[in-house]
Amino acid sequence: MKLGIMQPYFMPYIGYWQLMHAVDQYVVYDDVNYINRGWINRNRILQNGRPDYFNVFMQGASQNKKINEIQVNAEPGWREKNLRTLRGAYRKAPYFKEAFPVMEEILACEEKNLAAFLLHSLQTVCRYLKIQTKLILSSSLEKDISLKGEDKILAICELLGATKYYNAVGGVELYHFSRFQERNIELHFLETNPIAYAQFDNAFVANLSIVDVMMFNSAEKIGALLNDYTLLSGELFEGDMRGRT
């Protein structure tokens, strides 16, 4: 069984969905600490040819709290503002009529808990893109909560019976091939290949939210893009410690 584990992000870039699509089960890592100015509650869209942020407004956000301990702001104004922003940015995009209702459904979600709100957004996009991977909240698993880092990931792999663990290539410094091998788990890193598509008449801006991809590409085309990556064996990085301890 192929397993991926990642924090929940708000409408993340296509590499996140490639990882989710590549595995059989995907653990949404919601019982780890929130990171200020990260991607958990925000992402970037194309505004007038340039990247610009759009956000989930929160209450009581702190790096001293876990993601599933933070609440979504109950005021409706930020949701309406996001929809106005998206409509203004993408109303002339070729797949606006198909993609905009997806965002309306996501922003209409009344989940008060940030992790639950983000899980709903992931599930909604998965339905649109026909991603069949099973999503599991990390907080729902009975595990040793004293474990940290790689030890915690290994414990989740063993708990769910994973034979292969996939991670984004940005995490090569966090994991050791030999430690996974000792537990009969294959470690692989997924690297997104260069992806470009037409964004009106602008020079292409890479690594924007999946919202941008959905506005300019059909669901069928995105289905092909989900497989446009290179899978690297963790063994390739075993000798490159890169400051690891």
N, C-alpha and C positions, 0 to 999 in steps of 0.2 A: 504494500500500500504506500502510495506517494503522499507525503504530508508537507504542507507549508504552514508557517506561523508568522503572523505580522500584526502590528498594531493597526487598529481601525483608523483610516484617514478619510477626510471629506473629499469625495470625488477625485481620487488620486490619478496620477498619470498612467499611461497604458501599461507600463512595466508591472505595476501592481496587479493588474487584471491578467496579464500574461502568466504571472506566478500562480494566481488563483486558478486559472484555467488549466495549468499544467499538472496540477495535483488532484488526487482523489478526495482528500479532505483538507480543509483550510481552517486553522484555528485563528480566530479573531482575538488578539492578545489584549484584552480589555482590563486585566487586573495588574497592570504595570503603571508606573507613574506618568502622569501627563507631562508633556514637554512644551514649555513656552516657546512661541514663535516657530513651532514646527508645522507639520502638515495634518495634525489631528483634526483641527477645526477650520482649516482654510486650504484653498488652492488657488491656482491662477488660470484666468481665462484671457482671451484676446480682446483688447479694447483699443479700437482705433489703430490697429497694427502693432500694439505693444502689449506685453503681459501686465495684468493687473489682478489684484487679489479679490476674492469673494469669500465670505466667512459665515460660519455658524456662530451666532452670539451665545455666550455662556453666562452662567452665574457661579460664582465661587471657584473659578478656575485657579489652580495652584499646582506647582511642581511637587508639592508635598502631598497631593492627592492622587489616587489612581484614576484612570480614565473613567471607570464605572462609578466613581464617587462624585462626578461633576454633573451639574444640571444644565440643560438647555434653557436659554432665556425665554421666558413665557410670553413676552411681548411679541405681537405679530408683525411689528413694523420691519424687522430685519428680514423676515421671509419675503414680504412684499417688495422690499428694496432689492433683494437678490433677483427676484423675478423680473422686475423692471430693468435691472442692469443686464440680465441675460437677454431679454427681449431686445433691448437697444443694441447690444453687441452682435447678436446673431440673427435678427429677424430676416435678413437677406441671405442667410446661409442655406445651402441646398437641402439640408435635412432638418431644418428648424421645426417643421410641422410634426416630424416624427419624434425628435429629441426633446422638444420643449415640454410636452406633457409628462415625460419622465421626470423632469426637474420639478414640475408642478406637484406631482405625486410625492416626491421626496420632501419638498419643503412644506407640504401640507401635513406631514407626519406629526402627530401630537405627543410622541414619546418625550417624556421630560428628562429621562436619563440620557446623557451624551452617548454612552456606549450603545444603548438600545436604538437611539436615533441614527447613529452611524451604521449599525448593523442593518437597519431597515433600508438605508440608502444603498448599501452594498447588495442586498438581496434584490432591490428594485432594478438596479443596473444589470445584475446577473440575469434576471428574467428577460430584459430587453435584448441582451447580447447572447442569450441562450447558453449561458455558462451553467453547467450541471453540478459543479463541485459542491459537496456538503460543507456548510459553514457551521462552526462550533465556537461558542464563546468560551474563552479560556477560563473565565470565572465559574463556568458550569462544571468544570472537571474537578474531581476529588484528587488533589495532588499535594505534595509537600510544599507548603507556601514559604518555607524557610530557604528553599533553593533559589539561586540567583543565576543570571546569565546563561551560559552554555549548559550548566547542570540542569537548570529548569527546562530548557529546550529538550535535552536528552530524556528527561523524565516524562515529558509530554509525548515524545515519540514512542517511548516504551509503553506508556499507558494506553495509547491508541493503536499499538501494534504496527507502527510504521516500519517499512523495510527500506524506504528511501526518504531523505529529507532534502527539500529544495529551499534555497534561500536566494534573495537577490544578491547579485555579485558585489554590491556595496558592503556586504557583511563578511567578506573573506577574512578580515582581521579578528572576527569574533568566534570563529569555529575552527576546530582542529579535526582534520580527516581521520587521524588515528583514534581519537576518542569515539567517533561514530563507528569506525570499523570494529573496535573492540566489542561493540554491542550489535554487530551484524546489521548496521544501518549504513546505506550508501549516502554520502554527502555530495550534493551537487549545487552549483551556483548558476542562476539564470541571468544572462546578460542580454538586454534588449538590443536588437540590431538597429542600425540607423533607420528611422522611419520619417518620411516626409509626405505631405499631401498639400493640395491647394488650399490656401486660406485667403479667400477673396483674391485681390491682386497684390497682396503683401509678400514681402520676403518671409519665408517660413520661420516660425518661432516654435522650437522644439520643447518637449516635456511639459506641455500645458495639461490641465485637467482633462480627464476623459470626456468632460462636457464638450470641449473643443473638438475632440476626435468625433464625437457623435454628431455634432452639428455639420461637419464637413464630409462625413462618410456614412454610407448605408450600414445597417447592422450586419449585412452579409460581408461587406468589405472589412469591417472591424473584426469579424470572425476570422478572416484570413490574417489580419495583423496580429491577432492574439497568438499566432504560431510563428511570428517573425522574430525569433530569438535564438541565441546559442546557449546550449546547456553544457556547462563545464564541470568536470569532475573535481571534487574537493582535493583530490590527490595532487592536482597541478599546483596547489598553493601550499602544500604541506611544508615544503622547505623554505618558503618565503614567510618568515615570521612577522615581518613588518611591524616590529615593536611589540608583538604579542608576548604575553607571559603565560 
